[in-house]
Amino acid sequence: MLSALRKGHVFERYRSADGLLRSSIQKIVPYKVEVKVGRIIVRLIEREGLNYSQTIRVLNERGIKKRDPNSVWRPFLISKIYRRWKGKL
């Protein structure tokens, strides 16, 4: 079943109100805040020519936090976000 999933979809198992185990396939929709952060990262790297560490500094100066407010931005994460959104925003 999982091999039939298309990119951008997720397989989910859950228990319904009647107690039966059910499953569904749902399309993943990006959260608006994540798209906004992706747009900022792409702009900083492509238009302003910043590297990953400089991008982290700017995000921290602007007060832009990760999903988990107790964790910090890392260069590998900026790289991952940049590759994910490059050319799409």
C-alpha positions in Angstrom: 0.0 0.0 0.0 2.7 2.5 0.9 4.6 2.0 -2.3 1.5 3.3 -4.2 1.7 6.7 -2.4 2.4 9.6 -4.7 4.9 12.3 -3.6 3.3 14.8 -1.3 0.9 12.3 0.3 0.9 10.6 3.6 -0.6 7.3 4.8 -2.4 7.5 8.1 -3.9 4.9 10.4 -6.4 5.8 13.0 -9.2 4.4 15.2 -12.6 5.6 14.3 -15.4 6.4 16.8 -16.8 2.9 16.5 -13.4 1.4 17.5 -12.4 0.1 14.1 -8.9 0.6 12.7 -9.1 2.7 9.6 -6.6 4.2 7.2 -6.6 7.0 4.8 -4.3 8.7 2.3 -4.2 12.5 2.6 -2.4 15.2 0.6 0.2 17.1 2.6 -0.5 20.8 2.6 2.3 23.2 3.7 1.6 25.3 6.7 1.4 29.0 5.8 4.1 30.0 8.3 6.5 27.4 6.9 6.0 28.7 3.4 6.7 32.2 4.6 9.9 31.1 6.3 10.9 29.2 3.2 10.3 32.3 1.1 12.5 34.4 3.5 15.4 31.8 3.4 15.3 31.5 -0.4 15.3 35.3 -0.8 18.2 35.7 1.7 20.3 33.1 -0.1 19.5 33.9 -3.7 18.9 37.7 -3.8 21.2 38.8 -1.0 23.9 36.2 -1.5 24.1 35.1 2.2 25.5 31.8 3.2 23.7 29.5 5.7 25.4 30.9 8.8 24.6 34.5 7.8 21.0 33.4 7.0 20.7 32.0 10.5 22.0 35.3 12.0 19.3 37.3 10.0 16.5 34.9 11.1 17.6 35.3 14.7 17.8 39.1 14.4 14.2 39.1 13.0 13.0 36.9 15.8 11.9 34.1 13.4 11.8 30.8 15.4 11.6 27.2 14.5 8.5 25.1 15.2 10.1 24.0 18.5 10.9 27.4 20.2 13.5 25.7 22.4 15.7 24.5 19.5 18.1 26.6 17.4 18.6 27.0 13.7 21.4 24.9 12.2 23.1 25.3 8.8 22.0 21.8 7.7 18.4 22.7 8.3 18.7 26.0 6.4 20.2 23.9 3.5 17.3 21.5 3.6 14.7 24.2 3.6 16.5 26.0 0.8 16.7 22.9 -1.4 13.0 22.2 -0.6 11.7 25.6 -1.7 14.3 26.7 -4.3 12.6 27.4 -7.6 9.1 26.9 -6.1 8.5 30.3 -4.5 
